[in-house]
Structure formats: structure tokens, C-alpha cells
Amino acid sequence: MKNTVIMKNFLDENFLLQTQTAQKLYHEHAAKQPIIDYHCHLNPSMVANDHQFKSITEAWLGGDHYKWRAMRTNGIDEKYCTGKEATDWEKFEKWAETVPYTMRNPLYHWTHLELKTAFGIEKLLSPKTAREIFDECNAKLQSPDYTARNLMRKYKVETVCTTDDPVDTLEYHIKTKNDGFEIKMLPTWRPDKAMAVESPVSFRAYVEELSKVSEITIAAFDDMILALRKRQDFFAEQGCKLSDHGIEEFYAEDYTDAEIKAIFTKIYGGRELNHEEILKFKSAMMVIFAEMDWEKGWTQQFHYGAIRNNNTRLFNQLGPDTGFDSIGTFNTAKALSKFLNRLDINNQLTKTILYNLNPADNEMIATMIGNFQDGTVAGKIQFGSGWWFLDQKDGMEKQMNSLSVLGLLSRFVGMLTDSRSFLSYPRHEYFRRTLCNLIGNDVENGLLPHQEIDFIGKMVEDISYNNARNFFNF
């Protein structure tokens, strides 16, 4: 007797859901949960001013280095990626030309998920459909239903945490709150520039800016820390509950207070630091920032492992965050352990989320977090969701498998967009479908008990929403 193979339709209601149990878990438990996007790079002014996008090109291609990388790889000229001379239609047309060539890249899934969920468009984007899709999206974007705030409402967003420098005024967060907007937009403390001591000129300029906004005269290291504390107090007043640190690797050199004060004086005076001094200063600042977070009861996040700005020619032409970064290889396990232990030994280790960019570190991170769980908070030290190059089906599955085997998936705080786009919220759906498929397959293969399906459904709800809400006290 011949087996009948049922062909599944692309992007139907059971997209990514390979079993009946996976479908049940997603449709009955995951899909209905609101979104907590606890790490993103949205422009706060767009929320405050309820920005109306002039075109799908602005909403979709502006600032999206994922798409730019794909377009360049497909032989598209730079003027259609980051250039200012090409029209919105010309840029969109070149993206539509690229999309069919992105099959098996997550961009293919994300593109069509966003078209479907935001605009109700189920056609595949290609040169043949480009003009009608461009016109239909643009017509809808002129409607009040498609402003920045209404897009957030459409996706059932409950809370977003932006990424903000200590010198930021947070004026748009304040305006948004005063407007009575029901979705929380909270700042996140991102003090990377206060430990970026590779360039004396840049560091001095930043410290002077910090001095101005804090109204504290900075002449010595202790003055800078006092100014940072004052700014952290201001962030806390505006509802901040998280910090975020973008680091190449972890730093845990031995140092003395006297050494750090002397290093500050040297670089603030305009002199270059040697490699050892740079590492010591970064190590000290990481501990100080972590202690400050512990005092506030904040959660600290660490994104590590990227090699940034690899292409010097195009970095000089286009600047950072334009698509020339890659996964790095850093042997940072001992430094990470030493850093966390320094804090824990003094009982000053706050809730922590670790994001690795190299999947080779998955098992290391999954075991490292277990060393510093102390029973005070469920999942106190978290293995963060697949980040950047890893926030796709394969990367998310590998992250969740490592966490499942070596920790507790049930206590995971789940997904975030890490995006600048108001159309990126379907990444939460993509994650939830992947999660439900992973667990549903285990149930149907007898690896998890079907009689515990109610508990499993609650676990899916927790990972999708409840764990984040409770962990961050939103």
C-alpha cells in the first residue's frame, strides 16, 4: 500500500508546527500571550510622536543591516541599500528582487510573516509582485491604524525596553508616559561608552558630555562614578529595570583601586593606554556597573562575541551597524566565571542574562549559569535567547536544546526582537512556533508525558510571557 505524503502549505496556520501536539500548544497556549520585548533598539521618538511611516521602504529597509547584507550578497549596488539618491520604490524593487534568493535564510520567513501579520498580504514577494505589494503596503501605512503606536497595539505588545546611553535625556520616554500610552516603553541602561578607553579623544569627549548632563564636575575617576550613579538614579526614576552591555569578551583582570584611578587620569589627560591598562579598566568598570545594578535590583544583560566593523573601507564610508559584523571566537569562559564569582562571593550578583553570538559557546553558557543559581529567584542567571545571527529557527533550537539538557527550559524568559523595526514583532511568533514544535515533537515521540499536557501548556505560556513578566517585575 502506497503512503500518501501530505504537502504542507507555506506559512499556513500551522507553519513550523509539525505535529498535532505542537499545533495545540501554539494555538491554545502560546499564540494568545501578549508580547514583552525586553531588549530592542526602537527609536523612542517614533513612539513618543506616534510616527507615521511614509512608505514600506522606510518601515522595512531603513536601518536593517540583515537585509542590506543579503542585497549586497545578491549583487545589489550599495546605493539601493544605504544610499540616499535611490527612491523608496527603487530600493524596495531591489529588495523584492533579492527575496526569492533568500530561501532557507530566515529573512525569507520573516519577510512573509511580516507581510501577512501586519498587512494581511499572503502573496510571495518577488519582482512580479513587487509593485502591487509596495502600493498596498504604502496605502495601508497612510492609515491611522499603521502608526508606530498602533502597530505595537496590533501585535499585543505590553512592554518594550529600549537601549539608551547614560547621557540620554529620556525625554521621549517621559513624553510617552505622560501621554498616557498604555504600552510601557522603559529605558535600558547601556553604559558601554564609559568603559571604551581605546581612544583618549573619544573617551574624553564622552566624559565631558556625562559631566554636563549630570551637572557634576569630573576631574578624577571617583567623579565619573558619582556622575554615572546620578544618571542611573534618573534612569530608575523613569522605570528602568535592566542594563545591557555589548562587549567583545568578558574582562576579569586583577587590579587595585589605585591603578584604576591612575589609568583614568592618564587617558583623561589624553595619553594612550597600553593593552594591559585597557583590560584592567574594563574589568573594573564591569564590576562597578554590576554592583550598581545589584544595588538597584536591576537585571544585567551581556551580549558578547561579535567582531564588529570588519570592512574598514565600508566602515569609513557608512559607519557602524551597517552590516559588516560577524561571529567571533573568544576563549572567555574563565574570565566569565571569574567575573561572576567576584560578584557572588560578596553576595552582589544581581539577576543576569548572558547572550553568546558563537553557538560553540552554547554548552559552556548553559553550564556556567548553573554555577551561580542560588535559590533566591527562579532562573536568576539566564541563558539568553538566540541573538543576532542566531535568532533563527536553527539557532533558537540549539539554544533551547542546550538549556533543556543542562538547565531548566521551563524557567527561560523567552524571546526579544533586538530590532529597530516596528514590524519585527512576528519574531516572537516565530520563536513561539519553534518552541511549541520542539516540545510537541517530544510529546509525540514519547519523550515527554502526554498526560502532563496541561502542565506543558502552562510551561509554554510561561516561556512565552509569564516568566519575563515575573522576572523583570513589569
Secondary structure, DSSP 8 states (H G I E B T S, - for coil): ---------TT-TTTT--SHHHHHHIIIIITTS-EEE-S----HHHHHTT---S-HHHHHHTT-HHHHHHHHHTT--GGGTT-SSS-HHHHHHHHHHHGGGGTTSHHHHHHHHHHHHHH---S--STTTHHHHHHHHHHHHTSGGGSHHHHHHHTTEEEEE--B-TT---HHHHHHHHTT-SSEEE--B--GGGG--S-HHHHHHHHHHHHHHHT---SSHHHHHHHHHHHHHHHHHTT--EEEEEESS-------HHHHHHHHHHHHTT----HHHHHHHHHHHHHHHHHHHHHHT-EEEEEE-EE----HHHHHHH-SSSS--EE-----HHHHHHHHHHHHTTT----EEEEESSGGGHHHHHHHGGGG--SSSTTSEEE----GGG-SHHHHHHHHHHHHHHS-GGG--------S-TT-THHHHHHHHHHHHHHHHHHHTTSS-GGGHHHHHHHHHIIIIIHHHHHHT-
